[in-house]
Amino acid sequence: MSAIPTFPAATILGYPRIGPRRELKRALESLWAGRSTEAELTTAAAELRRTTRSRLGELGLGAEAAIPSDFTYYDQVLSAAVQVGAVPVRFADLPGPDGAVDLAGYFTLARGDGQRAPLEMTKWFDTNYHYLVPEIGPQTPLRLVETPSVHHFTEAKADGVITRPVIVGPVTLLLLSKASEGSPEGFDPLSRLDDLVEVYAQWLREFAAAGAPWVQLDEPALVSDTWSVTRAELGEAVTRAYGRLGGQLSVPERPGLFVSSSYNRLGDAFGPLAASGVEAIGLDLVAGSIPDDVGQADLAGVTLVAGVVDGHNVWRTDLDAAAEKIGALKAAAGPGVQVAVSTSTSLFHVPHTTSDEPDLPEQLLSWLAFADEKVGEVQALAAGPEAAREAFESSRAVRADRQSAAGVRVPAVRRTLDALTEADFARTPYARRQVIQQEALDLPTLPTTTIGSFPQTTQLRQARAKLRKGEISQADYVQEMRTEIDRVIELQTELGLDVLVHGEPERNDMVQYFAEHLDGFAVTQNGWVQSYGSRCTRPSILWGDVSRPAAITTEWSAYAASRTDKPVKGMLTGPVTILAWSFVRDDQPLAQTANQVALALREEIGDLEEAGIALIQVDEPALRELLPLRSTEHAEYLDWSVNAFRLATAGAQDATQVHTHLCYSEFGEVIGAIDGLDADVTSIEAARSKMEVLPDIAAAGFARGIGPGVYDIHSPRVPSTAEITELLTSATGSIDARQLWVNPDCGLKTRGYAETKASLANLVTAARAVRERA
């Protein structure tokens, strides 16, 4: 390859990789359950990749390198880390040729084993996707040890399709990493940038040797200013990395380099990137905007890739507005600069196709664009308004229909919001509530509980399916759910937990369940998206004004409470999380939508109190997830998100103990907001990170109840009593034991009963041992 081919005029940054019928999920879980072999998994994966390439070709992505090659068995960050040899020392004995990690070892890193915890897992920027956190230290032997990404390119090439390999860029990989155990205090993985860039240089040579005309390096970290490094240091890292890869490493030694940025505005990193020698730069013009210095940059030979089709939501694109953005970018860049069209992010955030949703109302369906439909929108925008006249006219008709459709704007809901006062957002001071609640509940020091859900068995899923199909009566279904609640209450009593839950057997998903019972929502039949590994969710579609026609959870919580003398928590999903894990309407501010959901939950809390439920948990695991990637936007977000939670809970009586649950450990930036929620007890993820969040909480003087998780539920391993005891002992070293609760990191829905019972037994034993010493 002596010269780089023209960048495709229309492309996407990535495509759903789990399969339209969750084929990869089923193949993975079959292997993990011992029902199939690695050979069968790799065959299924190869067929899925082939099917994806064929589908994208049918949809019109026929240009060379227009189809991205972004397959991973579990997570793209883990896959990149493994290929460059970033394996923690505790996994040094994993089998594999020449220092590489084989497939079994790869899954061990992701899921752990008997005595070794897996890599920490957290959210990918401000999305509901989870990535595995690489661990890199000063002595981590970075080297190119295996290249399945190159194999995937040659596999496609053999089928006659020239794809564009997609890998996580070196700056993002290091910024997402944490210092490995044993690293000197203050060590920053970004200090290994020069070493890693040389590995990427070798990687690019292998792609070039295989015949790849373009490689996509994803660098979403460049859009954020929330790192420990300054903007100047980030710019210098871009200059070093891409000056080497784009400037010093020349064609034909490497393919053309397309550096994509997603989830916000590229900003200060644009200039160094444009000057580095890379051939294409992707800009998110949905969540972001055109960089200020586009007009000052020397863009000779650089293609700007305009991400104007939203890869992170499901509404059809306003093609006229998107075309205006493309025109503005062309004007800012100046004559002679090529501008291509793409999605703003990878499409793995959205389902495969709207054509697979027979149950959605036809009108709503006409407003939506999933992955396949977004491919068509990209092509229409690349063609332009004249050549794609029909698509543009349809886009205009859809916008008009959405604005006038019944249910999109409900006057009664809006009047209620307009009538709110400051008093609707505040409870009695915590000190007074605490005294009342302590007397009413009479709980021991270090009370034990769970986050809410218990394992979802095949029998439960089948019962819900039979009810939908009319194969069982509502009465039979209720009895089956009550039988499961009895089982869960009995198990918790046997284990000796102090505060019980009903286990949520009736809930398919913690957001979808509420969406099914609230006006303004719709749910899909096949709208699956990957959350992590084989875990998939079906985000609901929030399309109109939200209200609650009737009580949602009271029946189940009240039944559970009738089966025990111990306190039972009512379980609700909070307004921010319902928004974060749904596809939310894009025609009004999120704050307004959040308050509508909050009002519905406020009514639900009132019904639970009337049913005698004295503890009510309002889960907000996504509070940190939605934190904007630009620090200047934090205050506004935290203001409306905290207010929505307070609106939902401020109507609770003083004797009602309000709990909340938050996921993921990066809480330093939002500790003030967590305090502002004014929950009586807050449980948080802390097991995988080994309680590293506690110093932030202690330093902030957090005075309410706090439950740092001691059991990592994202892995099938059972933590030992000694391991949990160590975590609890560490917690009591930072937090007054009288504030501490003992609980898992998250709900137990994805776990099996055998591991759940063993883990909770160890949790209770450890809590009692530490309680005696407290």
DAQUI-V474577 format. One record per residue. N is the residue number from 1. PHI is phi in whole degrees, 0 to 359 (999 if undefined). Layout:
# DAQUI-V474577
N;PHI  N;PHI
This chain:
# DAQUI-V474577
1;999  2;271  3;218  4;279  5;296  6;300  7;294  8;301  9;292  10;225  11;205  12;230  13;274  14;171  15;220  16;306  17;246  18;277  19;103  20;299  21;243  22;56  23;299  24;291  25;304  26;295  27;293  28;297  29;290  30;294  31;297  32;297  33;274  34;80  35;271  36;213  37;255  38;299  39;298  40;293  41;295  42;296  43;294  44;297  45;294  46;296  47;293  48;295  49;299  50;295  51;297  52;297  53;299  54;296  55;296  56;293  57;295  58;298  59;281  60;112  61;277  62;263  63;290  64;302  65;71  66;283  67;267  68;285  69;249  70;231  71;291  72;213  73;286  74;220  75;199  76;291  77;288  78;301  79;297  80;294  81;299  82;294  83;291  84;259  85;81  86;278  87;245  88;301  89;301  90;296  91;251  92;297  93;270  94;298  95;288  96;162  97;282  98;54  99;84  100;282  101;254  102;282  103;296  104;297  105;294  106;302  107;288  108;294  109;300  110;282  111;239  112;77  113;215  114;312  115;246  116;248  117;286  118;289  119;299  120;299  121;235  122;210  123;279  124;277  125;52  126;256  127;238  128;264  129;270  130;250  131;239  132;271  133;274  134;295  135;242  136;228  137;238  138;296  139;254  140;299  141;282  142;290  143;195  144;279  145;253  146;197  147;220  148;299  149;297  150;290  151;300  152;296  153;293  154;293  155;300  156;293  157;300  158;296  159;272  160;88  161;241  162;266  163;265  164;241  165;302  166;237  167;223  168;292  169;291  170;294  171;292  172;297  173;302  174;285  175;293  176;278  177;275  178;240  179;295  180;289  181;302  182;92  183;290  184;300  185;301  186;85  187;295  188;244  189;306  190;297  191;293  192;268  193;301  194;299  195;297  196;291  197;299  198;294  199;294  200;296  201;299  202;295  203;300  204;296  205;298  206;293  207;297  208;297  209;297  210;281  211;99  212;286  213;282  214;221  215;231  216;261  217;253  218;279  219;232  220;295  221;298  222;288  223;272  224;256  225;243  226;260  227;280  228;285  229;272  230;282  231;298  232;295  233;293  234;294  235;299  236;294  237;295  238;297  239;299  240;294  241;292  242;271  243;296  244;285  245;285  246;264  247;262  248;282  249;267  250;255  251;290  252;267  253;293  254;221  255;283  256;295  257;253  258;251  259;261  260;259  261;230  262;223  263;85  264;186  265;280  266;292  267;63  268;298  269;284  270;296  271;302  272;302  273;291  274;297  275;272  276;277  277;107  278;287  279;262  280;209  281;230  282;265  283;240  284;277  285;257  286;261  287;278  288;241  289;208  290;291  291;302  292;297  293;262  294;302  295;291  296;269  297;278  298;276  299;254  300;299  301;81  302;253  303;266  304;265  305;254  306;275  307;276  308;250  309;257  310;295  311;274  312;243  313;215  314;247  315;278  316;299  317;287  318;285  319;296  320;297  321;295  322;295  323;297  324;296  325;296  326;298  327;298  328;295  329;294  330;298  331;294  332;292  333;286  334;96  335;296  336;90  337;270  338;286  339;239  340;258  341;240  342;210  343;282  344;285  345;221  346;300  347;275  348;289  349;278  350;235  351;291  352;290  353;203  354;289  355;291  356;256  357;235  358;291  359;266  360;286  361;303  362;300  363;296  364;299  365;302  366;291  367;272  368;255  369;220  370;268  371;303  372;298  373;292  374;291  375;301  376;296  377;294  378;301  379;292  380;297  381;291  382;293  383;286  384;101  385;301  386;285  387;289  388;245  389;303  390;297  391;295  392;292  393;295  394;296  395;299  396;295  397;295  398;296  399;300  400;295  401;294  402;298  403;294  404;253  405;291  406;297  407;94  408;292  409;231  410;248  411;306  412;297  413;296  414;289  415;294  416;298  417;298  418;296  419;273  420;293  421;237  422;301  423;296  424;286  425;247  426;227  427;257  428;302  429;308  430;301  431;303  432;290  433;299  434;300  435;298  436;297  437;289  438;301  439;292  440;286  441;267  442;52  443;266  444;285  445;299  446;54  447;297  448;257  449;200  450;238  451;278  452;151  453;277  454;245  455;309  456;270  457;277  458;302  459;299  460;294  461;297  462;293  463;296  464;296  465;295  466;295  467;296  468;299  469;275  470;77  471;276  472;226  473;277  474;299  475;296  476;296  477;296  478;300  479;295  480;295  481;295  482;294  483;298  484;291  485;299  486;303  487;297  488;291  489;297  490;298  491;297  492;295  493;294  494;298  495;286  496;91  497;294  498;271  499;239  500;258  501;229  502;273  503;93  504;58  505;294  506;279  507;257  508;284  509;201  510;291  511;259  512;302  513;302  514;288  515;300  516;291  517;246  518;245  519;289  520;100  521;243  522;224  523;238  524;264  525;264  526;230  527;275  528;282  529;227  530;281  531;260  532;195  533;51  534;265  535;281  536;235  537;229  538;245  539;301  540;285  541;248  542;265  543;249  544;218  545;296  546;258  547;209  548;248  549;291  550;201  551;302  552;249  553;247  554;301  555;304  556;285  557;294  558;295  559;297  560;301  561;297  562;286  563;260  564;205  565;269  566;277  567;294  568;239  569;276  570;281  571;236  572;233  573;261  574;286  575;296  576;293  577;292  578;299  579;290  580;297  581;255  582;236  583;270  584;261  585;311  586;249  587;253  588;204  589;300  590;301  591;301  592;293  593;294  594;299  595;292  596;297  597;295  598;300  599;296  600;296  601;290  602;300  603;297  604;295  605;299  606;300  607;293  608;296  609;297  610;297  611;276  612;91  613;276  614;264  615;235  616;227  617;260  618;247  619;288  620;229  621;296  622;264  623;303  624;288  625;300  626;276  627;303  628;302  629;279  630;250  631;297  632;293  633;261  634;295  635;300  636;296  637;297  638;296  639;296  640;285  641;290  642;294  643;297  644;297  645;297  646;294  647;298  648;293  649;253  650;291  651;278  652;292  653;291  654;301  655;283  656;276  657;274  658;269  659;256  660;220  661;230  662;236  663;259  664;77  665;262  666;276  667;258  668;304  669;284  670;239  671;298  672;296  673;292  674;298  675;296  676;293  677;300  678;64  679;286  680;286  681;221  682;238  683;256  684;220  685;291  686;206  687;290  688;297  689;273  690;55  691;66  692;293  693;284  694;296  695;302  696;297  697;293  698;295  699;296  700;281  701;70  702;298  703;251  704;269  705;295  706;220  707;238  708;290  709;300  710;240  711;220  712;282  713;274  714;278  715;237  716;283  717;290  718;260  719;290  720;284  721;301  722;296  723;296  724;293  725;300  726;298  727;296  728;294  729;298  730;299  731;296  732;291  733;285  734;251  735;237  736;303  737;302  738;290  739;269  740;278  741;247  742;241  743;202  744;292  745;294  746;202  747;292  748;256  749;305  750;273  751;264  752;265  753;292  754;297  755;291  756;296  757;298  758;296  759;292  760;291  761;298  762;295  763;298  764;294  765;299  766;295  767;298  768;295  769;294  770;288  771;300  772;295  773;268  774;286
